[in-house]
């Protein structure tokens, strides 16, 4: 049999041209296929590597006067050049379904640019500047739109999660956070979770919340006394508190890691945050996530899964504390498979501890950056609870205007989340513009939460009074519906009410007991500039504070009752 390359190839490449043309046509044909079908990134990579190896084998077996490697690379280059040119040309052409929507040219070509800015932690601010330049509907990837209008909130009622929420390695399990194959499964699982967050379920969690609040206060005092400069890293202590409490809430306290006492030598918090960063950034290019999962860069995610598996196995061997039902109790009783339990544990402990702790830390930062607000809130709490170590009834905390206002105003700045959804069949109309089916859309949360259209006056300034009756004056605008902290629609956070309850309770305990202050050399603006958001929140600068027991506040009895 004579192979195609057995004829002698002349130096000008005349006899190679038909094969280069064929490779180019194959590239264009691949674009047609890939434009209509979604292919996993790892499968595509394996296909291309095997195809290149087979091609090189046949070229090497030919009688070509050229280097087989050179011929192979030439054909591969022709294929990918054609595929790239066709793809880029179409995405920038007037025939693309999103051609009418403006945006940076290169971003229209590849989702990698969205992944890149997501990794900076400043995506929300970059998108805000782009909206100011291009308008309310902005094309930020080949098939993705960012929408900066109040009416966009309503789209979350009918849209499902995008592929950015796909589980790494596409493991077939059902979880609350990740994208599920069928939304019926998500609804059924959400019903199980919701049983923990009924009024009676939440009351079962209160003894643990009370204990852990006292533990946090012990932790702050101990760490400050051990610090040479008399300061304590508040955000780190609160993160450890939140992880310890979530261990109680999810696993019934059977995993005795006690981060407030022992620190975090196994890196649970750092590992969890790094995994979320990976999901939030690389997840904007799902095909890339498929590939990276198989190489060492995914070790962070694998370590997080390993940690959750270990915790889940410990829980299955142990009964929860008497009188306290944990999340796993409800899931196990409902017959949820073990692999699902492991992933649900990962979601619960990471999402539950991360967002609550950072909101609490930033609430205290904003209050201490403007000490008059700290004093006003302290006065409100003193009036409601004359005994600073006495009970803090949930219904009374809910009724405190300034406490709730301080939390909401913090959420306005601390939750600029990117929440992508897929337009359903039939398309959607937003602000009079038609958006085709299968387009990915996301509310520009930060832009909406800091817009004068929704929050006026001083939309960029921390002013908790805007949430009070009368607001900041007769022209006040406070659009509560624009606050995207807990998402919207069927995928809204099931634990929203309890998250508020946690924050009210622990903030009240701390502020009733302590006078806090930032060190004199603390860079207030520098700290705020160093807040990075990638679905989790990272702090470039530590939140050092000085805590001092208020005159007449005796914590020793409470501490003795819950000694860590």
BELCOR-V319705 format. One line per field, one symbol per residue. ss: DSSP state (H for helix, E for strand, - for the rest). psi: psi as a letter, one per 30 degrees, with the letter a starting at -180 (. if undefined). Layout:
ss: ???
psi: ???
This chain:
ss: ---HHH-------HHHHHHHHHHHHHHHHHHHHHHH----HHHHHHHHHHHHHHHHHHHHH------HHHHHHHHHHHHHHHHHHHHHHHHH------------HHHHH--HHHHHHHHH--HHHHHHHHHHHH--EEEEE--EEEE--HHHHHHHH--EE-HHH--HHH------------HHHHHHHHHHHHHH--HHHHHHHHHHHHHHHHHHHHHHHHHHHH-----EEHHHHHHHHHHHHHHHHHH-------HHHH-----HHHHHHHHHHHHHHH---HHHHHHH---HHHHHHHHHHHHHHHHHHHHHH---------HHHHHHH----HHHHHHHHHHHHHHHHHHHHHHHHHHHHHHHH-HHHHHHHHHHHHHH---------HHHHH--HHHHHHHHHHHHHH------EE-----EEE--EEE----EEEE-HHHHH-----EE-------HHHH---------EE-HHH------HHH----HHHHHHHHHHHHHHHHHHEEEEE-----HHHHHH-EEE---EEE----EEEEEE------HHHHHH---
psi: kklfgfkkkleggeffeeeeeeeeeeeeeeeeefffkkkkeeeeeeeeeeeeeeeeeeeeflgkflkeeeeeeeeeeeeeeeeeeeeeeefflffkfgffkllkeeffekffeeeefeffggeeeeeeeeeeefafjkjglegkkkkikeffeffffgllklffgkkkghkilkleelklekfeeeeeeeeeefefgleeeeeffeeeeeefeeeeeeeeeeeeffkfgglkjeeeeeeeeeeeeeeeeegggfjieieeefaiffheeeeeeeeeeeeedfffieeeeeeffflffgfeeeeeeeeeeeeeeeeffkklkkgjklefeeeefggkleeeeeeeeeeeeeeeeeeeeeeeefeeeeeffifeeeeeeeeeeeeeiejfgalikeeeeffjeeeeeeeeeeeeffihkjiklkklkfalkkhgkkklkgkkkkkieeeefgkffejkahfgkjifffflkfbglfgkkjjfffjgegalafglkfgeeeeeeeeeeeeeeeeefkkllklegkjeeeeefgjkkhflkkjfkkiklkkkklkfjjfeeeeefhk.
